[in-house]
Amino acid sequence: MDSQGGSDSIDSQLPVRRLTGSVNSTAISVRVEAYEVGEKKCISDVRRTFCLFVTFDLLFITMLWIIELNVNGGIQNQLEKEVLHYDYHASFFDIFLLAVFRFAVLILAYAVCKLHHWWAIAITTAVSCAFLIAKVILSKLLSQGAFGYLLPIISFVLAWIETWLLDFKVLPQEAEDENRHQSVMDATQRAPLMGPGPLSDGQFYSPPESLADSDEELDDKHECEKGLITKVA
């Protein structure tokens, strides 16, 4: 009776342990699958936002340059003047080419090659700042109306916003996601080693009912023996 009661208690506790282990392994596997799905993405969300802003930089500078061409005498005439007869001191065409340069380098580095370093954005920002400062000092843009101020300033600000986005948003966020994914992978590797521990001696016990039944059986046995002794006597 005692052994049967102890086995029943062990059998009742083993499913609980199996259920707990299965729940933990299921939760870890779900987290791993979620991170694997994130890794299968072509590009992360923060990196996609950065690439969209780089595209916005090019489109915005292009739009301002087209407006400048239209305001100052018509697009066709100004294109011939600023592109075919390019003059460093009076043309805005080089500011447009600077935006194209930033777009090409940054998209190639951070969207196509998926670079995880800041050297590409450092090159584009340094080149943009040096060129714009030199152009403002040496050229005659400031005497050509509002666009002489607007295009260099906006190009300068957009270049530094791109640097801020990459250095303070994209790279730290991706590094944090990578560390979180690595911790989950380490947890999955340790999970098979963290099985249920050995059963303790306290789990081998008899329920109260078995004790009562054993006492009654002993009393019946003693009464039977007394009856036999009386008959023999």
C-alpha positions, 0 to 999 in steps of 0.5 A, spaced: 500 500 500 505 504 501 509 503 495 503 504 491 501 510 494 508 513 493 508 511 486 501 515 485 504 521 488 511 520 484 506 519 477 502 525 479 508 530 480 512 528 474 507 530 469 507 537 472 515 537 471 514 535 464 509 540 463 513 546 466 519 544 462 515 544 456 512 550 457 519 553 458 522 550 452 516 552 448 516 560 450 524 560 448 522 557 442 517 562 440 522 567 442 527 564 437 523 564 432 521 571 433 528 573 432 529 569 426 523 572 423 526 579 424 533 577 422 530 574 415 528 581 414 532 585 408 533 591 413 531 593 420 526 598 421 531 603 424 535 602 418 529 603 413 527 609 416 535 612 415 535 610 408 528 613 407 531 620 410 537 619 405 532 619 399 528 625 402 535 629 402 536 628 395 529 629 393 528 635 397 535 638 394 532 636 387 526 640 388 529 646 391 534 646 385 528 646 380 524 651 383 531 656 383 531 654 376 524 656 374 524 662 378 531 665 375 529 665 368 526 658 366 528 651 367 531 650 360 535 656 360 538 656 367 540 648 366 544 651 360 547 656 364 548 652 370 550 645 367 553 646 360 556 653 362 558 651 369 560 656 374 563 654 381 561 662 383 554 662 381 551 655 379 547 651 384 548 645 380 554 642 384 550 642 391 545 638 387 551 633 385 553 633 392 546 631 394 547 625 389 553 623 392 551 623 399 545 618 396 549 614 392 554 612 398 549 612 403 544 607 400 550 603 397 553 602 404 547 602 409 542 599 404 546 594 399 552 592 403 548 593 410 554 596 413 555 596 421 560 602 421 560 609 421 566 611 416 561 612 410 557 617 413 563 620 416 566 621 409 559 624 406 558 629 412 566 631 412 565 632 404 559 635 404 561 640 410 568 642 407 565 643 400 559 647 402 563 652 407 568 653 401 562 654 396 559 659 401 566 663 402 568 663 395 562 663 391 557 669 390 551 665 392 549 670 397 548 675 392 543 671 388 537 672 393 534 667 398 536 660 394 543 663 395 542 662 403 537 656 403 540 651 399 547 651 402 544 651 409 539 646 408 544 641 405 548 642 411 543 641 416 540 634 412 547 632 412 548 632 420 541 630 421 543 623 417 549 623 421 545 623 428 540 618 425 545 613 424 550 614 430 545 615 435 539 611 432 541 606 427 547 603 430 545 603 437 538 599 436 541 594 431 547 592 437 541 592 442 537 587 438 543 583 436 545 582 444 538 580 445 538 575 440 545 572 442 542 572 449 536 568 447 540 563 443 544 562 449 538 560 453 536 555 448 543 552 448 542 552 456 535 549 456 536 542 454 541 542 460 536 544 465 532 538 466 528 536 472 532 535 478 532 528 482 526 526 486 527 527 493 526 522 499 520 526 501 516 525 495 516 517 497 510 517 502 504 514 503 497 517 503 493 517 510 488 512 507 493 507 506 496 508 513 489 507 516 488 501 511 494 498 514 492 499 521 485 495 520 489 489 517 493 488 522 488 489 527 484 483 523 490 479 523 491 479 531 484 478 532 484 472 527 490 469 531 487 470 538 481 466 535 485 460 533 489 460 539 483 460 543 480 454 539 487 450 540 486 452 547 
